[in-house]
Amino acid sequence: MKLDAQAWLEPTTGVSLRPSPNFNERPEGTDVSLLVIHNISLPPGQFGTPFVADLFLNQLDLNADPWFAENLQGLTVSAHFVIDRSGHITQFVACDKRAWHAGVSQHAGRKQCNDFSIGIELEGTDTLAYTDAQYDALAALTQCLRAHYPLTSVRGHCDIAPGRKTDPGEAFDWGHYAERAGWPVAALPPPRQDCNPYPSNN
C-alpha cells in the first residue's frame, strides 16, 4: 500500500478513490501528527449501503430514510478514509488536505484537530465487534501513513471530543489494533471506561 505524490493511495484491489469536495487546505507549516479513528453507518446500524459515500460526496438523498432528514440536513463532512466491513478502503480526501471529520475537538492542548490529523472511519457501531478484515486493512493503512507522516498519536473521536462523541466505542479493540499496526503504548489513548475500556497494559 502506497501513497502517490498527491497523497492519494495507489488504486489496487481493495482500494477505491472517490474525491470529496468537503476539504480545505491545512494551515501552512502544519505537521500531520494525529490519527483519529471513527465509526459510521448509515442508517445507524445498517451496513453495506451507499449512504456514507453519498454523505461525503454531498449526494445524500435525505428522503431515503427518516433519520437522514432529522439528523443530516445541511451537514457537510468527510473523512480521509472509510474502511467497510469487508476491509475495502475508500479514500475521499488526499492526506495532505484537511478533511472535515473531527468537528469541535482538542488534543494535547491543541484545538481544531482537523488541522493536524488524518481521519479514518470504520463502518460499524460502538457496540458491534469490528471485523478481522477491518483490523487488517486499518493496520496496513496505518503503517502506510506512519511511513509518510510524523504521526505520534492515535485517538478515538471520543478522546478528542469527549462528551460529544463516543466512537469508535467499546467494541474497538485498541490492544489488538496497536499490536497489528506497531503503535507504541505511549501513542495510544489512555483507557477510559466511557470510551476506551481496554487494559492499561495493552
Backbone torsions as a table, in degrees:
resi	resn	phi	psi	omega
1	MET	NA	127.1	-175.2
2	LYS	-137.5	149.6	170.1
3	LEU	-96.6	140.2	176.7
4	ASP	-86.6	-173.8	-174.8
5	ALA	-67.1	-19.9	177.7
6	GLN	-96.0	9.3	177.6
7	ALA	68.6	32.6	169.8
8	TRP	-108.7	145.5	173.3
9	LEU	-64.5	144.5	173.0
10	GLU	-72.2	123.9	-177.6
11	PRO	-62.3	129.0	176.3
12	THR	-143.7	-180.0	171.6
13	THR	-58.6	125.4	-179.1
14	GLY	93.9	1.0	179.5
15	VAL	-134.8	129.0	175.3
16	SER	-127.2	152.4	177.5
17	LEU	-117.4	126.1	178.8
18	ARG	-137.6	84.2	-173.0
19	PRO	-58.2	127.4	178.4
20	SER	-95.9	146.7	173.2
21	PRO	-79.5	-5.1	-172.7
22	ASN	-92.2	79.3	177.3
23	PHE	-160.9	167.5	169.4
24	ASN	-150.5	-174.6	-177.4
25	GLU	-79.2	145.6	171.0
26	ARG	-73.0	154.3	174.2
27	PRO	-56.5	140.9	-177.0
28	GLU	-57.6	134.5	177.4
29	GLY	81.4	8.3	-177.1
30	THR	-82.9	127.0	172.8
31	ASP	-83.2	140.4	176.4
32	VAL	-86.6	105.8	-170.5
33	SER	-119.9	-6.0	-173.0
34	LEU	-128.0	135.5	171.7
35	LEU	-108.7	131.5	-178.4
36	VAL	-117.7	127.2	179.6
37	ILE	-101.4	128.8	178.9
38	HIS	-123.1	173.0	161.2
39	ASN	-131.2	158.6	179.9
40	ILE	-156.7	146.3	168.9
41	SER	-157.1	138.7	-178.7
42	LEU	-137.5	125.6	-12.2
43	PRO	-58.4	162.9	-177.0
44	PRO	-52.5	127.4	178.8
45	GLY	86.1	-1.9	178.4
46	GLN	-108.9	133.6	-174.5
47	PHE	-116.7	159.1	176.4
48	GLY	78.0	14.4	178.7
49	THR	-91.7	164.3	177.4
50	PRO	-85.6	2.6	-163.9
51	PHE	-75.9	-28.0	177.0
52	VAL	-64.6	-48.4	177.2
53	ALA	-60.9	-42.7	179.0
54	ASP	-58.8	-40.5	178.7
55	LEU	-62.0	-47.5	-176.9
56	PHE	-70.2	-20.5	179.6
57	LEU	-99.0	5.8	-177.7
58	ASN	60.5	35.6	-179.0
59	GLN	-120.8	13.7	-174.8
60	LEU	-72.5	129.0	173.9
61	ASP	-83.0	108.1	-177.4
62	LEU	-66.1	-16.5	178.2
63	ASN	-85.3	-3.6	-177.2
64	ALA	-71.2	-22.3	178.7
65	ASP	-157.5	138.6	-179.3
66	PRO	-57.2	-32.6	-179.1
67	TRP	-62.8	-33.4	-178.2
68	PHE	-63.1	-48.8	-178.1
69	ALA	-63.8	-32.6	-178.0
70	GLU	-77.7	-27.5	-169.4
71	ASN	-123.1	-18.2	-170.7
72	LEU	-117.9	4.5	-179.4
73	GLN	-57.0	123.2	175.6
74	GLY	76.0	6.2	-176.6
75	LEU	-80.8	128.3	174.4
76	THR	-122.4	105.8	-175.2
77	VAL	-137.7	170.1	176.2
78	SER	-165.6	169.0	166.6
79	ALA	-137.8	162.2	176.7
80	HIS	-66.4	-40.0	-175.2
81	PHE	-139.6	151.5	167.4
82	VAL	-127.7	133.9	175.7
83	ILE	-114.9	116.6	-176.7
84	ASP	-83.0	-179.3	-173.2
85	ARG	-65.1	-23.3	179.2
86	SER	-86.4	-5.4	-177.8
87	GLY	93.4	2.4	178.4
88	HIS	-70.6	134.4	-179.9
89	ILE	-103.3	127.7	171.4
90	THR	-116.9	126.5	177.7
91	GLN	-99.4	131.2	-178.6
92	PHE	-111.0	-24.4	-177.9
93	VAL	-138.3	137.6	174.9
94	ALA	-61.0	142.2	-173.2
95	CYS	-66.0	-24.0	177.8
96	ASP	-75.2	-14.5	-178.6
97	LYS	-95.6	165.7	-176.2
98	ARG	-95.7	101.6	174.8
99	ALA	-77.7	161.2	-174.3
100	TRP	-107.5	74.9	-173.0
101	HIS	-117.9	-26.3	-169.6
102	ALA	-93.6	-30.3	-176.3
103	GLY	65.2	-152.4	177.9
104	VAL	-63.9	119.0	-169.4
105	SER	-159.3	164.6	-179.7
106	GLN	-156.2	140.8	175.4
107	HIS	-145.4	128.3	176.9
108	ALA	52.4	40.0	177.4
109	GLY	83.5	-0.5	-179.9
110	ARG	-106.3	130.2	177.5
111	LYS	-90.2	172.7	177.4
112	GLN	57.9	64.5	-176.5
113	CYS	-61.7	-22.4	176.0
114	ASN	-56.6	-29.5	-176.8
115	ASP	-61.8	-35.1	-169.2
116	PHE	-129.4	20.8	-176.7
117	SER	-128.1	164.7	169.1
118	ILE	-116.0	133.0	-177.0
119	GLY	-108.4	130.6	177.6
120	ILE	-122.0	122.9	176.5
121	GLU	-97.8	129.1	171.1
122	LEU	-100.3	130.5	175.4
123	GLU	-67.7	115.3	-176.7
124	GLY	170.1	-170.3	177.5
125	THR	-132.4	170.8	-178.9
126	ASP	-63.0	-27.2	-168.1
127	THR	-113.5	-8.3	-179.7
128	LEU	-100.9	130.4	-176.6
129	ALA	-56.2	137.6	173.6
130	TYR	-75.6	158.6	-173.8
131	THR	-85.6	157.8	175.0
132	ASP	-58.5	-38.5	179.8
133	ALA	-62.4	-35.8	177.4
134	GLN	-67.9	-42.8	177.4
135	TYR	-63.5	-39.7	177.9
136	ASP	-60.2	-49.1	-178.4
137	ALA	-66.4	-40.5	-179.7
138	LEU	-64.1	-41.7	179.3
139	ALA	-64.5	-44.6	-179.9
140	ALA	-64.5	-42.8	178.6
141	LEU	-64.5	-42.0	178.5
142	THR	-59.7	-45.1	179.5
143	GLN	-61.9	-39.3	177.0
144	CYS	-62.3	-46.2	-178.0
145	LEU	-67.6	-39.2	179.6
146	ARG	-66.4	-25.2	177.4
147	ALA	-74.4	-18.8	-175.6
148	HIS	-109.5	-21.9	-174.2
149	TYR	-131.0	152.1	180.0
150	PRO	-80.7	60.3	-178.4
151	LEU	-73.1	121.3	-178.2
152	THR	-112.2	-13.4	-176.9
153	SER	-144.9	151.2	170.6
154	VAL	-129.0	136.2	-178.1
155	ARG	-139.4	156.0	167.9
156	GLY	-82.3	159.9	175.9
157	HIS	-57.0	-33.8	179.9
158	CYS	-63.4	-27.1	-178.4
159	ASP	-76.7	-34.0	-176.5
160	ILE	-95.6	-10.5	176.4
161	ALA	-137.3	58.3	-175.3
162	PRO	-63.6	140.4	-178.5
163	GLY	84.6	-18.3	179.2
164	ARG	-107.6	-34.5	-178.1
165	LYS	-129.1	151.9	-178.4
166	THR	-123.1	-8.4	-176.1
167	ASP	-79.3	152.6	9.0
168	PRO	-81.6	0.7	170.7
169	GLY	85.4	178.2	-176.1
170	GLU	-66.8	-19.3	-178.2
171	ALA	-75.2	-17.5	-176.3
172	PHE	-80.2	126.9	-176.8
173	ASP	-92.9	92.6	-176.8
174	TRP	-63.8	-39.5	-179.8
175	GLY	-62.7	-44.8	179.4
176	HIS	-63.1	-46.5	179.7
177	TYR	-61.8	-46.5	-177.5
178	ALA	-60.6	-41.8	179.3
179	GLU	-64.2	-43.8	-178.9
180	ARG	-67.0	-38.1	-175.1
181	ALA	-88.7	-12.4	178.7
182	GLY	81.8	23.5	177.5
183	TRP	-74.7	137.3	169.8
184	PRO	-73.2	155.9	-178.3
185	VAL	-56.6	-36.8	-176.5
186	ALA	-64.2	-19.5	-178.5
187	ALA	-85.5	-12.6	-173.0
188	LEU	-85.3	158.4	175.0
189	PRO	-69.8	150.9	176.3
190	PRO	-67.6	144.7	178.6
191	PRO	-62.4	136.4	174.6
192	ARG	-143.2	133.2	-177.3
193	GLN	-63.2	-27.6	-178.1
194	ASP	-88.8	-2.7	-174.0
195	CYS	-142.9	-53.6	-175.5
196	ASN	-129.4	74.3	-174.3
197	PRO	-82.4	65.9	178.3
198	TYR	-118.5	156.4	-177.8
199	PRO	-61.7	141.0	-174.8
200	SER	-69.3	-14.2	179.7
201	ASN	-92.8	7.0	175.9
202	ASN	-79.1	NA	NA
